[in-house]
Amino acid sequence: MDGLLTPVGDEAALTAALLRLINDDAEREALACAALKNSERFDPALIAERYEQLFERLAARRARLRWWCYLATGIEGAVASLLVRSPH
């Protein structure tokens, strides 16, 4: 857990949550440490790396699909040419 949630517009709940953190040093510090650790997943370098990996997988998938389409077209074309080939 890295924070406290209160209902939107509930001033009493927000006040109670803030007072809880003001009065409990250990909980406040634990929440702060957890929030800092959880924030690492939003590091721009890590996000960029994940996107790069995603784009590489998508490009490889597209290349495989293109290869299969080429093979399918090549086989169909070869079969068609055998069927319509006139004897010499």
VMD Tcl script that builds the backbone (N, CA, C; Angstrom):
set m [mol new atoms 264]
animate dup $m
set s [atomselect $m all]
$s set {name element resname resid chain x y z} {
  {N N MET 1 A 0.856 -1.167 0.000}
  {CA C MET 1 A 0.000 0.000 0.000}
  {C C MET 1 A 0.907 1.236 0.000}
  {N N ASP 2 A 0.572 2.177 -0.869}
  {CA C ASP 2 A 1.418 3.373 -0.951}
  {C C ASP 2 A 0.635 4.676 -0.810}
  {N N GLY 3 A -0.567 4.587 -0.266}
  {CA C GLY 3 A -1.358 5.794 -0.073}
  {C C GLY 3 A -2.675 5.477 0.607}
  {N N LEU 4 A -3.418 6.512 0.902}
  {CA C LEU 4 A -4.741 6.365 1.507}
  {C C LEU 4 A -5.773 6.928 0.538}
  {N N LEU 5 A -6.887 6.251 0.433}
  {CA C LEU 5 A -7.973 6.720 -0.431}
  {C C LEU 5 A -9.119 7.228 0.430}
  {N N THR 6 A -9.731 8.287 -0.039}
  {CA C THR 6 A -10.927 8.806 0.620}
  {C C THR 6 A -11.967 9.062 -0.467}
  {N N PRO 7 A -13.236 8.985 -0.113}
  {CA C PRO 7 A -14.275 9.257 -1.104}
  {C C PRO 7 A -14.198 10.706 -1.607}
  {N N VAL 8 A -14.478 10.879 -2.882}
  {CA C VAL 8 A -14.455 12.216 -3.478}
  {C C VAL 8 A -15.469 13.109 -2.758}
  {N N GLY 9 A -14.992 14.278 -2.363}
  {CA C GLY 9 A -15.878 15.255 -1.724}
  {C C GLY 9 A -16.113 15.037 -0.243}
  {N N ASP 10 A -15.562 13.972 0.330}
  {CA C ASP 10 A -15.771 13.680 1.752}
  {C C ASP 10 A -14.665 14.353 2.561}
  {N N GLU 11 A -14.923 15.594 2.969}
  {CA C GLU 11 A -13.914 16.373 3.696}
  {C C GLU 11 A -13.549 15.742 5.027}
  {N N ALA 12 A -14.515 15.141 5.688}
  {CA C ALA 12 A -14.251 14.515 6.993}
  {C C ALA 12 A -13.298 13.328 6.823}
  {N N ALA 13 A -13.500 12.530 5.788}
  {CA C ALA 13 A -12.624 11.380 5.544}
  {C C ALA 13 A -11.221 11.841 5.172}
  {N N LEU 14 A -11.122 12.897 4.368}
  {CA C LEU 14 A -9.815 13.435 3.992}
  {C C LEU 14 A -9.089 13.983 5.224}
  {N N THR 15 A -9.827 14.694 6.061}
  {CA C THR 15 A -9.245 15.235 7.294}
  {C C THR 15 A -8.744 14.104 8.184}
  {N N ALA 16 A -9.541 13.048 8.320}
  {CA C ALA 16 A -9.151 11.910 9.165}
  {C C ALA 16 A -7.904 11.219 8.603}
  {N N ALA 17 A -7.834 11.075 7.286}
  {CA C ALA 17 A -6.668 10.434 6.665}
  {C C ALA 17 A -5.409 11.275 6.869}
  {N N LEU 18 A -5.535 12.588 6.695}
  {CA C LEU 18 A -4.380 13.463 6.898}
  {C C LEU 18 A -3.922 13.456 8.353}
  {N N LEU 19 A -4.867 13.503 9.278}
  {CA C LEU 19 A -4.512 13.458 10.703}
  {C C LEU 19 A -3.850 12.123 11.059}
  {N N ARG 20 A -4.342 11.051 10.461}
  {CA C ARG 20 A -3.753 9.730 10.679}
  {C C ARG 20 A -2.280 9.740 10.273}
  {N N LEU 21 A -1.976 10.334 9.128}
  {CA C LEU 21 A -0.584 10.386 8.662}
  {C C LEU 21 A 0.262 11.357 9.488}
  {N N ILE 22 A -0.332 12.463 9.882}
  {CA C ILE 22 A 0.392 13.436 10.716}
  {C C ILE 22 A 0.784 12.800 12.046}
  {N N ASN 23 A -0.101 12.006 12.620}
  {CA C ASN 23 A 0.112 11.452 13.954}
  {C C ASN 23 A 0.852 10.117 13.962}
  {N N ASP 24 A 1.046 9.480 12.807}
  {CA C ASP 24 A 1.682 8.157 12.768}
  {C C ASP 24 A 2.900 8.205 11.854}
  {N N ASP 25 A 4.057 8.531 12.470}
  {CA C ASP 25 A 5.297 8.671 11.702}
  {C C ASP 25 A 5.653 7.383 10.945}
  {N N ALA 26 A 5.507 6.234 11.606}
  {CA C ALA 26 A 5.890 4.957 10.997}
  {C C ALA 26 A 5.038 4.675 9.750}
  {N N GLU 27 A 3.730 4.880 9.867}
  {CA C GLU 27 A 2.860 4.626 8.703}
  {C C GLU 27 A 3.168 5.605 7.574}
  {N N ARG 28 A 3.376 6.859 7.923}
  {CA C ARG 28 A 3.688 7.880 6.911}
  {C C ARG 28 A 4.977 7.521 6.170}
  {N N GLU 29 A 5.995 7.106 6.913}
  {CA C GLU 29 A 7.262 6.736 6.295}
  {C C GLU 29 A 7.126 5.469 5.445}
  {N N ALA 30 A 6.356 4.510 5.938}
  {CA C ALA 30 A 6.146 3.270 5.166}
  {C C ALA 30 A 5.425 3.569 3.858}
  {N N LEU 31 A 4.394 4.417 3.930}
  {CA C LEU 31 A 3.668 4.784 2.706}
  {C C LEU 31 A 4.573 5.554 1.745}
  {N N ALA 32 A 5.405 6.430 2.266}
  {CA C ALA 32 A 6.314 7.208 1.422}
  {C C ALA 32 A 7.312 6.292 0.723}
  {N N CYS 33 A 7.875 5.324 1.444}
  {CA C CYS 33 A 8.834 4.386 0.842}
  {C C CYS 33 A 8.172 3.531 -0.231}
  {N N ALA 34 A 6.967 3.056 0.064}
  {CA C ALA 34 A 6.243 2.238 -0.912}
  {C C ALA 34 A 5.895 3.057 -2.158}
  {N N ALA 35 A 5.502 4.312 -1.960}
  {CA C ALA 35 A 5.159 5.173 -3.094}
  {C C ALA 35 A 6.387 5.434 -3.964}
  {N N LEU 36 A 7.526 5.653 -3.336}
  {CA C LEU 36 A 8.756 5.893 -4.096}
  {C C LEU 36 A 9.129 4.647 -4.896}
  {N N LYS 37 A 9.040 3.484 -4.271}
  {CA C LYS 37 A 9.357 2.232 -4.966}
  {C C LYS 37 A 8.393 1.999 -6.127}
  {N N ASN 38 A 7.108 2.209 -5.896}
  {CA C ASN 38 A 6.114 1.998 -6.949}
  {C C ASN 38 A 6.266 2.998 -8.093}
  {N N SER 39 A 6.802 4.162 -7.798}
  {CA C SER 39 A 6.951 5.177 -8.840}
  {C C SER 39 A 8.028 4.796 -9.856}
  {N N GLU 40 A 8.916 3.860 -9.486}
  {CA C GLU 40 A 9.980 3.439 -10.404}
  {C C GLU 40 A 9.422 2.859 -11.702}
  {N N ARG 41 A 8.252 2.249 -11.639}
  {CA C ARG 41 A 7.677 1.652 -12.857}
  {C C ARG 41 A 7.253 2.707 -13.877}
  {N N PHE 42 A 7.231 3.970 -13.462}
  {CA C PHE 42 A 6.878 5.057 -14.376}
  {C C PHE 42 A 8.106 5.788 -14.909}
  {N N ASP 43 A 9.284 5.230 -14.662}
  {CA C ASP 43 A 10.536 5.817 -15.156}
  {C C ASP 43 A 10.475 5.860 -16.686}
  {N N PRO 44 A 10.669 7.026 -17.284}
  {CA C PRO 44 A 10.568 7.148 -18.744}
  {C C PRO 44 A 11.470 6.175 -19.508}
  {N N ALA 45 A 12.660 5.896 -18.988}
  {CA C ALA 45 A 13.567 4.965 -19.672}
  {C C ALA 45 A 12.982 3.557 -19.697}
  {N N LEU 46 A 12.387 3.134 -18.587}
  {CA C LEU 46 A 11.785 1.800 -18.546}
  {C C LEU 46 A 10.561 1.715 -19.454}
  {N N ILE 47 A 9.763 2.748 -19.467}
  {CA C ILE 47 A 8.576 2.762 -20.331}
  {C C ILE 47 A 9.001 2.734 -21.792}
  {N N ALA 48 A 10.013 3.512 -22.152}
  {CA C ALA 48 A 10.508 3.522 -23.533}
  {C C ALA 48 A 11.028 2.141 -23.917}
  {N N GLU 49 A 11.720 1.473 -23.001}
  {CA C GLU 49 A 12.240 0.129 -23.276}
  {C C GLU 49 A 11.100 -0.856 -23.519}
  {N N ARG 50 A 10.040 -0.759 -22.716}
  {CA C ARG 50 A 8.885 -1.651 -22.902}
  {C C ARG 50 A 8.222 -1.410 -24.250}
  {N N TYR 51 A 8.083 -0.141 -24.633}
  {CA C TYR 51 A 7.501 0.155 -25.944}
  {C C TYR 51 A 8.389 -0.374 -27.069}
  {N N GLU 52 A 9.697 -0.230 -26.916}
  {CA C GLU 52 A 10.621 -0.728 -27.938}
  {C C GLU 52 A 10.483 -2.240 -28.091}
  {N N GLN 53 A 10.394 -2.960 -26.974}
  {CA C GLN 53 A 10.210 -4.408 -27.021}
  {C C GLN 53 A 8.885 -4.768 -27.683}
  {N N LEU 54 A 7.836 -4.021 -27.358}
  {CA C LEU 54 A 6.534 -4.262 -27.973}
  {C C LEU 54 A 6.601 -4.063 -29.479}
  {N N PHE 55 A 7.200 -2.960 -29.925}
  {CA C PHE 55 A 7.294 -2.682 -31.359}
  {C C PHE 55 A 8.135 -3.737 -32.070}
  {N N GLU 56 A 9.192 -4.219 -31.420}
  {CA C GLU 56 A 10.013 -5.272 -32.021}
  {C C GLU 56 A 9.208 -6.551 -32.187}
  {N N ARG 57 A 8.414 -6.921 -31.157}
  {CA C ARG 57 A 7.574 -8.126 -31.269}
  {C C ARG 57 A 6.536 -7.965 -32.368}
  {N N LEU 58 A 5.919 -6.780 -32.448}
  {CA C LEU 58 A 4.910 -6.551 -33.484}
  {C C LEU 58 A 5.527 -6.593 -34.878}
  {N N ALA 59 A 6.720 -6.020 -35.039}
  {CA C ALA 59 A 7.391 -6.040 -36.337}
  {C C ALA 59 A 7.750 -7.469 -36.722}
  {N N ALA 60 A 8.238 -8.265 -35.770}
  {CA C ALA 60 A 8.577 -9.663 -36.052}
  {C C ALA 60 A 7.329 -10.442 -36.429}
  {N N ARG 61 A 6.236 -10.179 -35.743}
  {CA C ARG 61 A 4.973 -10.866 -36.051}
  {C C ARG 61 A 4.506 -10.508 -37.452}
  {N N ARG 62 A 4.615 -9.230 -37.800}
  {CA C ARG 62 A 4.197 -8.801 -39.130}
  {C C ARG 62 A 5.070 -9.456 -40.202}
  {N N ALA 63 A 6.370 -9.561 -39.925}
  {CA C ALA 63 A 7.277 -10.195 -40.885}
  {C C ALA 63 A 6.910 -11.662 -41.076}
  {N N ARG 64 A 6.571 -12.358 -39.967}
  {CA C ARG 64 A 6.160 -13.764 -40.086}
  {C C ARG 64 A 4.878 -13.884 -40.896}
  {N N LEU 65 A 3.914 -12.990 -40.641}
  {CA C LEU 65 A 2.661 -13.030 -41.400}
  {C C LEU 65 A 2.911 -12.770 -42.883}
  {N N ARG 66 A 3.788 -11.823 -43.161}
  {CA C ARG 66 A 4.121 -11.510 -44.551}
  {C C ARG 66 A 4.765 -12.728 -45.215}
  {N N TRP 67 A 5.636 -13.435 -44.500}
  {CA C TRP 67 A 6.300 -14.620 -45.034}
  {C C TRP 67 A 5.274 -15.706 -45.353}
  {N N TRP 68 A 4.322 -15.928 -44.416}
  {CA C TRP 68 A 3.298 -16.940 -44.659}
  {C C TRP 68 A 2.420 -16.562 -45.848}
  {N N CYS 69 A 2.101 -15.296 -45.971}
  {CA C CYS 69 A 1.296 -14.854 -47.124}
  {C C CYS 69 A 2.069 -15.088 -48.418}
  {N N TYR 70 A 3.364 -14.821 -48.388}
  {CA C TYR 70 A 4.199 -15.046 -49.560}
  {C C TYR 70 A 4.223 -16.524 -49.920}
  {N N LEU 71 A 4.388 -17.382 -48.902}
  {CA C LEU 71 A 4.407 -18.821 -49.162}
  {C C LEU 71 A 3.075 -19.292 -49.728}
  {N N ALA 72 A 1.991 -18.826 -49.113}
  {CA C ALA 72 A 0.664 -19.240 -49.581}
  {C C ALA 72 A 0.441 -18.788 -51.014}
  {N N THR 73 A 0.803 -17.574 -51.314}
  {CA C THR 73 A 0.639 -17.058 -52.670}
  {C C THR 73 A 1.541 -17.817 -53.633}
  {N N GLY 74 A 2.761 -18.103 -53.213}
  {CA C GLY 74 A 3.695 -18.840 -54.057}
  {C C GLY 74 A 3.204 -20.230 -54.362}
  {N N ILE 75 A 2.663 -20.939 -53.374}
  {CA C ILE 75 A 2.152 -22.294 -53.572}
  {C C ILE 75 A 0.947 -22.258 -54.496}
  {N N GLU 76 A 0.022 -21.342 -54.225}
  {CA C GLU 76 A -1.161 -21.237 -55.073}
  {C C GLU 76 A -0.764 -20.915 -56.510}
  {N N GLY 77 A 0.200 -20.005 -56.659}
  {CA C GLY 77 A 0.648 -19.649 -58.000}
  {C C GLY 77 A 1.298 -20.819 -58.700}
  {N N ALA 78 A 2.094 -21.600 -57.984}
  {CA C ALA 78 A 2.754 -22.759 -58.586}
  {C C ALA 78 A 1.738 -23.806 -58.996}
  {N N VAL 79 A 0.761 -24.075 -58.130}
  {CA C VAL 79 A -0.280 -25.052 -58.450}
  {C C VAL 79 A -1.085 -24.575 -59.648}
  {N N ALA 80 A -1.456 -23.299 -59.659}
  {CA C ALA 80 A -2.241 -22.752 -60.782}
  {C C ALA 80 A -1.460 -22.878 -62.080}
  {N N SER 81 A -0.180 -22.615 -62.058}
  {CA C SER 81 A 0.603 -22.690 -63.303}
  {C C SER 81 A 0.722 -24.122 -63.773}
  {N N LEU 82 A 0.742 -25.089 -62.855}
  {CA C LEU 82 A 0.777 -26.500 -63.274}
  {C C LEU 82 A -0.538 -26.917 -63.906}
  {N N LEU 83 A -1.634 -26.389 -63.373}
  {CA C LEU 83 A -2.951 -26.767 -63.883}
  {C C LEU 83 A -3.245 -26.182 -65.255}
  {N N VAL 84 A -2.767 -25.001 -65.520}
  {CA C VAL 84 A -3.080 -24.354 -66.796}
  {C C VAL 84 A -1.949 -24.480 -67.821}
  {N N ARG 85 A -0.869 -25.151 -67.457}
  {CA C ARG 85 A 0.261 -25.301 -68.365}
  {C C ARG 85 A -0.156 -26.180 -69.538}
  {N N SER 86 A 0.119 -25.691 -70.708}
  {CA C SER 86 A -0.224 -26.471 -71.897}
  {C C SER 86 A 0.927 -27.415 -72.239}
  {N N PRO 87 A 0.596 -28.611 -72.695}
  {CA C PRO 87 A 1.668 -29.558 -73.038}
  {C C PRO 87 A 2.414 -29.105 -74.265}
  {N N HIS 88 A 3.715 -29.352 -74.296}
  {CA C HIS 88 A 4.535 -28.970 -75.441}
  {C C HIS 88 A 4.786 -30.135 -76.312}
}
mol reanalyze $m
mol bondsrecalc $m
mol representation Tube
mol addrep $m
